[in-house]
Amino acid sequence: MDAMKSWLARPVNDRLSVQQIFESLDMENHGELSDKNFESALSRLGIHAKQAELKLLKDVLDPRHVGYLHYRSLVRELNGVPQLHFMNKAIIKLAKIAEAKDLS
């Protein structure tokens, strides 16, 4: 995720084009892409992820392992809108514990 954000921070890269690239491959406009189209979107962005990185992304974006990745949360995260899917699991656990307690 940090590598993708770093790539996008370069002056020659336009964050809006990220969304456009993903959406151009989403013919059904369902907010998801097949494995092949997802990898194609990353390639069009100039991001060549390692297999371990792709697996991690696929695990997060396709939790049911049906072969379609929900890309919109990734695009929002890359555009600076934090997404729960990408938060550290320990932070989420602590937030749930704090939420369950009566803090008054």
MOPAC internal coordinates of N, CA, C and O (Angstrom, degrees):
PM7 1SCF
backbone

  N    0.0000 0     0.00 0     0.00 0    0    0    0
  C    1.4420 1     0.00 0     0.00 0    1    0    0
  C    1.5362 1   109.45 1     0.00 0    2    1    0
  O    1.2310 1   120.45 1   134.41 1    3    2    1
  N    1.3176 1   116.74 1   -45.59 1    3    2    1
  C    1.4639 1   120.03 1   179.91 1    5    3    2
  C    1.5259 1   111.32 1   -62.48 1    6    5    3
  O    1.2310 1   120.73 1   141.46 1    7    6    5
  N    1.3334 1   116.21 1   -38.54 1    7    6    5
  C    1.4690 1   119.43 1   179.30 1    9    7    6
  C    1.5198 1   110.60 1   -64.87 1   10    9    7
  O    1.2310 1   120.48 1   140.70 1   11   10    9
  N    1.3319 1   116.69 1   -39.30 1   11   10    9
  C    1.4655 1   119.87 1   178.60 1   13   11   10
  C    1.5299 1   110.57 1   -65.87 1   14   13   11
  O    1.2310 1   120.50 1   136.47 1   15   14   13
  N    1.3326 1   116.66 1   -43.53 1   15   14   13
  C    1.4625 1   120.42 1   179.49 1   17   15   14
  C    1.5249 1   110.68 1   -64.29 1   18   17   15
  O    1.2310 1   120.40 1   141.59 1   19   18   17
  N    1.3231 1   116.85 1   -38.41 1   19   18   17
  C    1.4572 1   121.34 1   178.45 1   21   19   18
  C    1.5239 1   110.34 1   -63.74 1   22   21   19
  O    1.2310 1   120.80 1   137.36 1   23   22   21
  N    1.3319 1   116.08 1   -42.64 1   23   22   21
  C    1.4609 1   120.65 1   178.24 1   25   23   22
  C    1.5193 1   109.76 1   -61.04 1   26   25   23
  O    1.2310 1   120.38 1   135.86 1   27   26   25
  N    1.3218 1   116.87 1   -44.14 1   27   26   25
  C    1.4606 1   121.43 1  -178.48 1   29   27   26
  C    1.5255 1   112.51 1   -67.66 1   30   29   27
  O    1.2310 1   120.30 1   154.80 1   31   30   29
  N    1.3306 1   117.03 1   -25.20 1   31   30   29
  C    1.4614 1   121.19 1  -178.12 1   33   31   30
  C    1.5257 1   112.35 1   -72.93 1   34   33   31
  O    1.2310 1   120.39 1   164.43 1   35   34   33
  N    1.3188 1   116.87 1   -15.57 1   35   34   33
  C    1.4601 1   119.31 1   178.77 1   37   35   34
  C    1.5261 1   109.15 1   -65.21 1   38   37   35
  O    1.2310 1   119.76 1   -40.13 1   39   38   37
  N    1.3295 1   118.06 1   139.87 1   39   38   37
  C    1.4667 1   122.27 1  -175.65 1   41   39   38
  C    1.5275 1   114.67 1   -56.51 1   42   41   39
  O    1.2310 1   119.72 1   152.53 1   43   42   41
  N    1.3253 1   118.14 1   -27.47 1   43   42   41
  C    1.4659 1   120.39 1  -176.19 1   45   43   42
  C    1.5297 1   112.75 1   -80.35 1   46   45   43
  O    1.2310 1   119.64 1   171.48 1   47   46   45
  N    1.3319 1   118.30 1    -8.52 1   47   46   45
  C    1.4531 1   121.45 1  -177.02 1   49   47   46
  C    1.5244 1   111.02 1  -105.78 1   50   49   47
  O    1.2310 1   121.14 1   -43.99 1   51   50   49
  N    1.3088 1   115.42 1   136.01 1   51   50   49
  C    1.4556 1   122.14 1  -176.30 1   53   51   50
  C    1.5250 1   109.24 1  -108.13 1   54   53   51
  O    1.2310 1   120.44 1   -59.01 1   55   54   53
  N    1.3294 1   116.77 1   120.99 1   55   54   53
  C    1.4594 1   121.10 1  -178.77 1   57   55   54
  C    1.5278 1   112.32 1   -59.58 1   58   57   55
  O    1.2310 1   120.22 1   144.97 1   59   58   57
  N    1.3164 1   117.18 1   -35.03 1   59   58   57
  C    1.4525 1   119.70 1   179.96 1   61   59   58
  C    1.5207 1   111.00 1   -62.50 1   62   61   59
  O    1.2310 1   120.37 1   145.02 1   63   62   61
  N    1.3231 1   116.90 1   -34.98 1   63   62   61
  C    1.4615 1   120.05 1  -179.99 1   65   63   62
  C    1.5221 1   111.38 1   -63.87 1   66   65   63
  O    1.2310 1   120.02 1   153.95 1   67   66   65
  N    1.3126 1   117.58 1   -26.05 1   67   66   65
  C    1.4620 1   120.59 1   177.82 1   69   67   66
  C    1.5216 1   109.41 1   -59.95 1   70   69   67
  O    1.2310 1   120.78 1   128.72 1   71   70   69
  N    1.3110 1   116.11 1   -51.28 1   71   70   69
  C    1.4651 1   120.84 1   179.69 1   73   71   70
  C    1.5315 1   110.08 1   -62.15 1   74   73   71
  O    1.2310 1   120.33 1   136.85 1   75   74   73
  N    1.3162 1   116.98 1   -43.15 1   75   74   73
  C    1.4591 1   120.53 1  -179.42 1   77   75   74
  C    1.5223 1   112.16 1   -61.92 1   78   77   75
  O    1.2310 1   120.29 1   141.15 1   79   78   77
  N    1.3190 1   117.05 1   -38.85 1   79   78   77
  C    1.4594 1   120.77 1   179.92 1   81   79   78
  C    1.5215 1   110.23 1   -64.98 1   82   81   79
  O    1.2310 1   120.17 1   132.81 1   83   82   81
  N    1.3281 1   117.29 1   -47.19 1   83   82   81
  C    1.4575 1   120.11 1   179.43 1   85   83   82
  C    1.5327 1   110.88 1   -63.23 1   86   85   83
  O    1.2310 1   120.83 1   135.35 1   87   86   85
  N    1.3300 1   116.02 1   -44.65 1   87   86   85
  C    1.4618 1   119.71 1  -178.26 1   89   87   86
  C    1.5247 1   112.34 1   -66.63 1   90   89   87
  O    1.2310 1   119.94 1   148.37 1   91   90   89
  N    1.3252 1   117.72 1   -31.63 1   91   90   89
  C    1.4666 1   120.47 1   179.56 1   93   91   90
  C    1.5262 1   111.86 1   -65.51 1   94   93   91
  O    1.2310 1   120.32 1   155.05 1   95   94   93
  N    1.3111 1   116.99 1   -24.95 1   95   94   93
  C    1.4689 1   121.34 1   179.39 1   97   95   94
  C    1.5267 1   112.24 1   -94.12 1   98   97   95
  O    1.2310 1   120.56 1   172.19 1   99   98   97
  N    1.3218 1   116.54 1    -7.81 1   99   98   97
  C    1.4725 1   122.50 1  -179.11 1  101   99   98
  C    1.5275 1   108.31 1   -96.51 1  102  101   99
  O    1.2310 1   120.35 1  -101.01 1  103  102  101
  N    1.3093 1   116.93 1    78.99 1  103  102  101
  C    1.4650 1   122.60 1  -175.08 1  105  103  102
  C    1.5333 1   112.99 1   -61.88 1  106  105  103
  O    1.2310 1   120.26 1   148.31 1  107  106  105
  N    1.3085 1   117.10 1   -31.69 1  107  106  105
  C    1.4654 1   121.46 1  -178.65 1  109  107  106
  C    1.5250 1   112.47 1   -87.52 1  110  109  107
  O    1.2310 1   120.11 1   171.24 1  111  110  109
  N    1.3247 1   117.40 1    -8.76 1  111  110  109
  C    1.4652 1   123.81 1  -177.78 1  113  111  110
  C    1.5308 1   112.20 1    55.24 1  114  113  111
  O    1.2310 1   121.02 1  -136.62 1  115  114  113
  N    1.3332 1   115.65 1    43.38 1  115  114  113
  C    1.4602 1   121.47 1   178.29 1  117  115  114
  C    1.5201 1   112.78 1   -97.30 1  118  117  115
  O    1.2310 1   120.39 1   175.49 1  119  118  117
  N    1.3194 1   116.86 1    -4.51 1  119  118  117
  C    1.4576 1   119.84 1  -178.99 1  121  119  118
  C    1.5120 1   113.00 1    80.91 1  122  121  119
  O    1.2310 1   120.88 1  -159.79 1  123  122  121
  N    1.3165 1   115.93 1    20.21 1  123  122  121
  C    1.4639 1   119.68 1   178.92 1  125  123  122
  C    1.5201 1   109.92 1  -142.91 1  126  125  123
  O    1.2310 1   121.69 1   -26.69 1  127  126  125
  N    1.3251 1   114.37 1   153.31 1  127  126  125
  C    1.4581 1   121.40 1  -179.90 1  129  127  126
  C    1.5187 1   109.59 1  -129.83 1  130  129  127
  O    1.2310 1   121.06 1   -30.18 1  131  130  129
  N    1.3225 1   115.59 1   149.82 1  131  130  129
  C    1.4637 1   120.16 1   172.70 1  133  131  130
  C    1.5302 1   107.97 1   -65.28 1  134  133  131
  O    1.2310 1   120.96 1   -17.49 1  135  134  133
  N    1.3191 1   115.77 1   162.51 1  135  134  133
  C    1.4714 1   120.36 1   177.31 1  137  135  134
  C    1.5268 1   110.55 1   -51.47 1  138  137  135
  O    1.2310 1   121.13 1   132.85 1  139  138  137
  N    1.3307 1   115.45 1   -47.15 1  139  138  137
  C    1.4638 1   121.32 1  -176.59 1  141  139  138
  C    1.5345 1   110.67 1   -62.61 1  142  141  139
  O    1.2310 1   120.16 1   133.27 1  143  142  141
  N    1.3328 1   117.29 1   -46.73 1  143  142  141
  C    1.4633 1   120.13 1  -179.52 1  145  143  142
  C    1.5220 1   112.09 1   -68.55 1  146  145  143
  O    1.2310 1   120.25 1   146.54 1  147  146  145
  N    1.3309 1   117.14 1   -33.46 1  147  146  145
  C    1.4564 1   120.53 1   177.24 1  149  147  146
  C    1.5322 1   110.06 1   -63.20 1  150  149  147
  O    1.2310 1   121.04 1   133.03 1  151  150  149
  N    1.3220 1   115.62 1   -46.97 1  151  150  149
  C    1.4606 1   119.75 1   178.33 1  153  151  150
  C    1.5277 1   110.81 1   -64.32 1  154  153  151
  O    1.2310 1   120.38 1   145.62 1  155  154  153
  N    1.3276 1   116.88 1   -34.38 1  155  154  153
  C    1.4567 1   121.04 1   176.78 1  157  155  154
  C    1.5314 1   110.55 1   -65.09 1  158  157  155
  O    1.2310 1   120.23 1   139.35 1  159  158  157
  N    1.3339 1   117.17 1   -40.65 1  159  158  157
  C    1.4714 1   121.26 1   178.31 1  161  159  158
  C    1.5227 1   109.82 1   -62.04 1  162  161  159
  O    1.2310 1   120.41 1   134.30 1  163  162  161
  N    1.3230 1   116.81 1   -45.70 1  163  162  161
  C    1.4669 1   119.98 1   178.55 1  165  163  162
  C    1.5290 1   110.45 1   -60.70 1  166  165  163
  O    1.2310 1   120.87 1   138.15 1  167  166  165
  N    1.3191 1   115.95 1   -41.85 1  167  166  165
  C    1.4585 1   120.73 1   179.79 1  169  167  166
  C    1.5281 1   111.06 1   -63.18 1  170  169  167
  O    1.2310 1   120.36 1   138.61 1  171  170  169
  N    1.3369 1   116.91 1   -41.39 1  171  170  169
  C    1.4700 1   120.56 1   178.27 1  173  171  170
  C    1.5262 1   111.21 1   -63.73 1  174  173  171
  O    1.2310 1   120.80 1   151.40 1  175  174  173
  N    1.3280 1   116.07 1   -28.60 1  175  174  173
  C    1.4566 1   120.71 1   177.26 1  177  175  174
  C    1.5270 1   111.73 1   -80.03 1  178  177  175
  O    1.2310 1   120.73 1   172.30 1  179  178  177
  N    1.3280 1   116.22 1    -7.70 1  179  178  177
  C    1.4529 1   120.26 1  -178.23 1  181  179  178
  C    1.5143 1   112.66 1    83.24 1  182  181  179
  O    1.2310 1   120.82 1  -162.83 1  183  182  181
  N    1.3438 1   116.03 1    17.17 1  183  182  181
  C    1.4598 1   121.34 1  -179.74 1  185  183  182
  C    1.5163 1   108.07 1  -101.25 1  186  185  183
  O    1.2310 1   121.00 1   -63.11 1  187  186  185
  N    1.3083 1   115.68 1   116.89 1  187  186  185
  C    1.4529 1   121.12 1   179.62 1  189  187  186
  C    1.5266 1   108.12 1  -111.26 1  190  189  187
  O    1.2310 1   121.59 1   -91.62 1  191  190  189
  N    1.3250 1   114.56 1    88.38 1  191  190  189
  C    1.4605 1   120.82 1  -175.91 1  193  191  190
  C    1.5194 1   110.86 1   -76.67 1  194  193  191
  O    1.2310 1   121.32 1   -33.01 1  195  194  193
  N    1.3084 1   115.09 1   146.99 1  195  194  193
  C    1.4612 1   121.45 1   175.02 1  197  195  194
  C    1.5263 1   108.18 1   -73.33 1  198  197  195
  O    1.2310 1   120.65 1   -18.67 1  199  198  197
  N    1.3182 1   116.36 1   161.33 1  199  198  197
  C    1.4651 1   120.49 1  -178.54 1  201  199  198
  C    1.5305 1   111.86 1   -58.54 1  202  201  199
  O    1.2310 1   120.06 1   140.51 1  203  202  201
  N    1.3256 1   117.49 1   -39.49 1  203  202  201
  C    1.4657 1   120.45 1   179.20 1  205  203  202
  C    1.5274 1   110.79 1   -64.56 1  206  205  203
  O    1.2310 1   120.58 1   142.01 1  207  206  205
  N    1.3337 1   116.50 1   -37.99 1  207  206  205
  C    1.4635 1   120.68 1   178.40 1  209  207  206
  C    1.5240 1   110.92 1   -68.49 1  210  209  207
  O    1.2310 1   120.64 1   138.76 1  211  210  209
  N    1.3338 1   116.39 1   -41.24 1  211  210  209
  C    1.4617 1   120.37 1   176.85 1  213  211  210
  C    1.5264 1   111.07 1   -61.80 1  214  213  211
  O    1.2310 1   120.82 1   138.51 1  215  214  213
  N    1.3232 1   116.03 1   -41.49 1  215  214  213
  C    1.4572 1   119.54 1   179.61 1  217  215  214
  C    1.5218 1   110.67 1   -62.47 1  218  217  215
  O    1.2310 1   120.70 1   137.54 1  219  218  217
  N    1.3139 1   116.27 1   -42.46 1  219  218  217
  C    1.4617 1   120.38 1   178.91 1  221  219  218
  C    1.5310 1   110.68 1   -62.24 1  222  221  219
  O    1.2310 1   120.35 1   133.77 1  223  222  221
  N    1.3218 1   116.93 1   -46.23 1  223  222  221
  C    1.4597 1   120.76 1   177.76 1  225  223  222
  C    1.5260 1   111.15 1   -60.55 1  226  225  223
  O    1.2310 1   120.80 1   136.26 1  227  226  225
  N    1.3190 1   116.08 1   -43.74 1  227  226  225
  C    1.4650 1   120.29 1  -179.64 1  229  227  226
  C    1.5243 1   111.28 1   -65.37 1  230  229  227
  O    1.2310 1   119.95 1   142.09 1  231  230  229
  N    1.3197 1   117.71 1   -37.91 1  231  230  229
  C    1.4657 1   120.90 1   178.11 1  233  231  230
  C    1.5271 1   111.17 1   -62.62 1  234  233  231
  O    1.2310 1   120.91 1   142.59 1  235  234  233
  N    1.3343 1   115.86 1   -37.41 1  235  234  233
  C    1.4691 1   120.39 1  -178.83 1  237  235  234
  C    1.5244 1   110.76 1   -78.79 1  238  237  235
  O    1.2310 1   120.23 1   135.98 1  239  238  237
  N    1.3319 1   117.16 1   -44.02 1  239  238  237
  C    1.4550 1   121.01 1  -172.72 1  241  239  238
  C    1.5306 1   113.70 1   -88.05 1  242  241  239
  O    1.2310 1   120.20 1   168.22 1  243  242  241
  N    1.3160 1   117.23 1   -11.78 1  243  242  241
  C    1.4690 1   121.86 1   177.30 1  245  243  242
  C    1.5314 1   108.12 1  -135.03 1  246  245  243
  O    1.2310 1   120.29 1  -112.54 1  247  246  245
  N    1.3382 1   117.06 1    67.46 1  247  246  245
  C    1.4647 1   120.04 1  -174.74 1  249  247  246
  C    1.5271 1   114.13 1   -63.85 1  250  249  247
  O    1.2310 1   120.05 1   157.71 1  251  250  249
  N    1.3263 1   117.51 1   -22.29 1  251  250  249
  C    1.4719 1   120.50 1   178.33 1  253  251  250
  C    1.5235 1   112.00 1   -88.60 1  254  253  251
  O    1.2310 1   120.56 1   173.89 1  255  254  253
  N    1.3173 1   116.54 1    -6.11 1  255  254  253
  C    1.4707 1   123.23 1   179.70 1  257  255  254
  C    1.5309 1   112.04 1    55.43 1  258  257  255
  O    1.2310 1   121.24 1  -128.96 1  259  258  257
  N    1.3476 1   115.23 1    51.04 1  259  258  257
  C    1.4632 1   120.71 1   179.10 1  261  259  258
  C    1.5267 1   112.47 1  -101.44 1  262  261  259
  O    1.2310 1   120.39 1   178.04 1  263  262  261
  N    1.3371 1   116.86 1    -1.96 1  263  262  261
  C    1.4589 1   120.26 1   177.23 1  265  263  262
  C    1.5144 1   114.51 1    93.23 1  266  265  263
  O    1.2310 1   120.30 1  -172.51 1  267  266  265
  N    1.3345 1   117.03 1     7.49 1  267  266  265
  C    1.4637 1   121.39 1   176.27 1  269  267  266
  C    1.5212 1   109.28 1  -125.81 1  270  269  267
  O    1.2310 1   120.94 1   -53.24 1  271  270  269
  N    1.3240 1   115.80 1   126.76 1  271  270  269
  C    1.4622 1   121.33 1  -175.56 1  273  271  270
  C    1.5231 1   109.87 1  -102.49 1  274  273  271
  O    1.2310 1   120.84 1   -50.78 1  275  274  273
  N    1.3043 1   116.00 1   129.22 1  275  274  273
  C    1.4607 1   122.73 1   177.50 1  277  275  274
  C    1.5282 1   107.52 1   -80.61 1  278  277  275
  O    1.2310 1   120.72 1   -75.92 1  279  278  277
  N    1.3183 1   116.23 1   104.08 1  279  278  277
  C    1.4585 1   121.25 1  -170.88 1  281  279  278
  C    1.5264 1   114.08 1   -88.49 1  282  281  279
  O    1.2310 1   118.96 1   162.71 1  283  282  281
  N    1.3069 1   119.58 1   -17.29 1  283  282  281
  C    1.4718 1   120.60 1  -172.72 1  285  283  282
  C    1.5284 1   112.89 1   -61.25 1  286  285  283
  O    1.2310 1   119.93 1   141.37 1  287  286  285
  N    1.3261 1   117.73 1   -38.63 1  287  286  285
  C    1.4650 1   119.09 1   178.68 1  289  287  286
  C    1.5273 1   110.61 1   -66.16 1  290  289  287
  O    1.2310 1   120.39 1   144.71 1  291  290  289
  N    1.3235 1   116.86 1   -35.29 1  291  290  289
  C    1.4673 1   120.66 1   176.67 1  293  291  290
  C    1.5278 1   110.10 1   -64.75 1  294  293  291
  O    1.2310 1   120.26 1   135.15 1  295  294  293
  N    1.3185 1   117.10 1   -44.85 1  295  294  293
  C    1.4619 1   121.00 1   179.93 1  297  295  294
  C    1.5260 1   110.29 1   -62.42 1  298  297  295
  O    1.2310 1   120.18 1   136.87 1  299  298  297
  N    1.3460 1   117.26 1   -43.13 1  299  298  297
  C    1.4678 1   120.09 1   178.68 1  301  299  298
  C    1.5276 1   110.59 1   -63.39 1  302  301  299
  O    1.2310 1   120.13 1   138.05 1  303  302  301
  N    1.3229 1   117.35 1   -41.95 1  303  302  301
  C    1.4686 1   121.37 1   178.50 1  305  303  302
  C    1.5301 1   109.82 1   -61.52 1  306  305  303
  O    1.2310 1   120.16 1   135.66 1  307  306  305
  N    1.3133 1   117.31 1   -44.34 1  307  306  305
  C    1.4605 1   121.21 1   179.72 1  309  307  306
  C    1.5231 1   111.69 1   -66.45 1  310  309  307
  O    1.2310 1   120.60 1   153.92 1  311  310  309
  N    1.3287 1   116.46 1   -26.08 1  311  310  309
  C    1.4635 1   121.04 1   177.56 1  313  311  310
  C    1.5190 1   112.40 1   -88.00 1  314  313  311
  O    1.2310 1   120.03 1  -172.38 1  315  314  313
  N    1.3352 1   117.56 1     7.62 1  315  314  313
  C    1.4569 1   121.11 1   174.28 1  317  315  314
  C    1.5182 1   115.52 1    92.43 1  318  317  315
  O    1.2310 1   119.88 1  -170.44 1  319  318  317
  N    1.3259 1   117.83 1     9.56 1  319  318  317
  C    1.4595 1   121.41 1   176.97 1  321  319  318
  C    1.5296 1   106.88 1  -102.15 1  322  321  319
  O    1.2310 1   120.21 1   -76.48 1  323  322  321
  N    1.3526 1   117.20 1   103.52 1  323  322  321
  C    1.4703 1   120.12 1  -175.31 1  325  323  322
  C    1.5247 1   112.84 1   -56.19 1  326  325  323
  O    1.2310 1   121.06 1   -43.81 1  327  326  325
  N    1.3138 1   115.58 1   136.19 1  327  326  325
  C    1.4572 1   122.43 1  -179.30 1  329  327  326
  C    1.5187 1   109.28 1  -117.86 1  330  329  327
  O    1.2310 1   120.49 1   -44.61 1  331  330  329
  N    1.2894 1   116.68 1   135.39 1  331  330  329
  C    1.4616 1   122.73 1  -177.42 1  333  331  330
  C    1.5307 1   112.02 1   -56.37 1  334  333  331
  O    1.2310 1   120.28 1   145.87 1  335  334  333
  N    1.3379 1   117.06 1   -34.13 1  335  334  333
  C    1.4681 1   121.07 1  -178.41 1  337  335  334
  C    1.5243 1   112.96 1   -57.97 1  338  337  335
  O    1.2310 1   120.97 1   152.03 1  339  338  337
  N    1.3165 1   115.74 1   -27.97 1  339  338  337
  C    1.4502 1   119.79 1  -174.31 1  341  339  338
  C    1.5198 1   113.52 1  -101.41 1  342  341  339
  O    1.2310 1   120.62 1  -177.89 1  343  342  341
  N    1.3198 1   116.42 1     2.11 1  343  342  341
  C    1.4673 1   119.72 1   179.31 1  345  343  342
  C    1.5256 1   110.38 1   -76.54 1  346  345  343
  O    1.2310 1   121.54 1   -28.31 1  347  346  345
  N    1.3070 1   114.66 1   151.69 1  347  346  345
  C    1.4519 1   121.60 1   175.48 1  349  347  346
  C    1.5214 1   108.97 1   -59.05 1  350  349  347
  O    1.2310 1   120.24 1   -47.74 1  351  350  349
  N    1.3216 1   117.15 1   132.26 1  351  350  349
  C    1.4695 1   122.47 1  -177.08 1  353  351  350
  C    1.5279 1   112.11 1   -59.16 1  354  353  351
  O    1.2310 1   119.91 1   145.61 1  355  354  353
  N    1.3215 1   117.77 1   -34.39 1  355  354  353
  C    1.4634 1   120.92 1   179.72 1  357  355  354
  C    1.5310 1   110.54 1   -66.48 1  358  357  355
  O    1.2310 1   120.48 1   142.63 1  359  358  357
  N    1.3310 1   116.69 1   -37.37 1  359  358  357
  C    1.4638 1   120.48 1   178.82 1  361  359  358
  C    1.5220 1   110.04 1   -66.80 1  362  361  359
  O    1.2310 1   120.34 1   138.41 1  363  362  361
  N    1.3120 1   116.95 1   -41.59 1  363  362  361
  C    1.4678 1   120.79 1   178.48 1  365  363  362
  C    1.5178 1   110.40 1   -62.26 1  366  365  363
  O    1.2310 1   120.56 1   137.13 1  367  366  365
  N    1.3283 1   116.53 1   -42.87 1  367  366  365
  C    1.4663 1   121.15 1   179.95 1  369  367  366
  C    1.5324 1   110.29 1   -62.21 1  370  369  367
  O    1.2310 1   120.38 1   134.29 1  371  370  369
  N    1.3313 1   116.89 1   -45.71 1  371  370  369
  C    1.4658 1   120.63 1   178.31 1  373  371  370
  C    1.5257 1   111.54 1   -62.20 1  374  373  371
  O    1.2310 1   120.39 1   140.44 1  375  374  373
  N    1.3215 1   116.86 1   -39.56 1  375  374  373
  C    1.4625 1   120.66 1   179.22 1  377  375  374
  C    1.5218 1   110.47 1   -63.60 1  378  377  375
  O    1.2310 1   119.96 1   140.05 1  379  378  377
  N    1.3178 1   117.67 1   -39.95 1  379  378  377
  C    1.4661 1   121.04 1   179.11 1  381  379  378
  C    1.5135 1   111.52 1   -66.66 1  382  381  379
  O    1.2310 1   120.43 1   141.33 1  383  382  381
  N    1.3337 1   116.78 1   -38.67 1  383  382  381
  C    1.4658 1   121.24 1   178.59 1  385  383  382
  C    1.5340 1   108.93 1   -65.01 1  386  385  383
  O    1.2310 1   120.75 1   133.22 1  387  386  385
  N    1.3218 1   116.17 1   -46.78 1  387  386  385
  C    1.4749 1   120.21 1  -179.52 1  389  387  386
  C    1.5217 1   110.76 1   -64.24 1  390  389  387
  O    1.2310 1   120.26 1   141.92 1  391  390  389
  N    1.3132 1   117.10 1   -38.08 1  391  390  389
  C    1.4535 1   121.65 1   179.71 1  393  391  390
  C    1.5316 1   111.71 1   -64.29 1  394  393  391
  O    1.2310 1   120.73 1   146.12 1  395  394  393
  N    1.3300 1   116.21 1   -33.88 1  395  394  393
  C    1.4702 1   121.68 1  -177.30 1  397  395  394
  C    1.5200 1   112.12 1   -77.82 1  398  397  395
  O    1.2310 1   119.95 1   158.47 1  399  398  397
  N    1.3237 1   117.70 1   -21.53 1  399  398  397
  C    1.4627 1   121.05 1  -178.00 1  401  399  398
  C    1.5141 1   111.00 1   -83.74 1  402  401  399
  O    1.2310 1   121.59 1   -30.79 1  403  402  401
  N    1.3022 1   114.55 1   149.21 1  403  402  401
  C    1.4721 1   120.53 1   173.85 1  405  403  402
  C    1.5199 1   106.87 1   -85.50 1  406  405  403
  O    1.2310 1   120.67 1   -72.91 1  407  406  405
  N    1.3189 1   116.32 1   107.09 1  407  406  405
  C    1.4541 1   120.65 1  -175.04 1  409  407  406
  C    1.5303 1   113.58 1   -86.37 1  410  409  407
  O    1.2310 1   119.94 1  -178.28 1  411  410  409
  N    1.3290 1   117.73 1     1.72 1  411  410  409
  C    1.4617 1   119.24 1  -177.88 1  413  411  410
  C    1.4755 1   113.97 1   -85.91 1  414  413  411
  O    1.2310 1   120.10 1   180.00 1  415  414  413

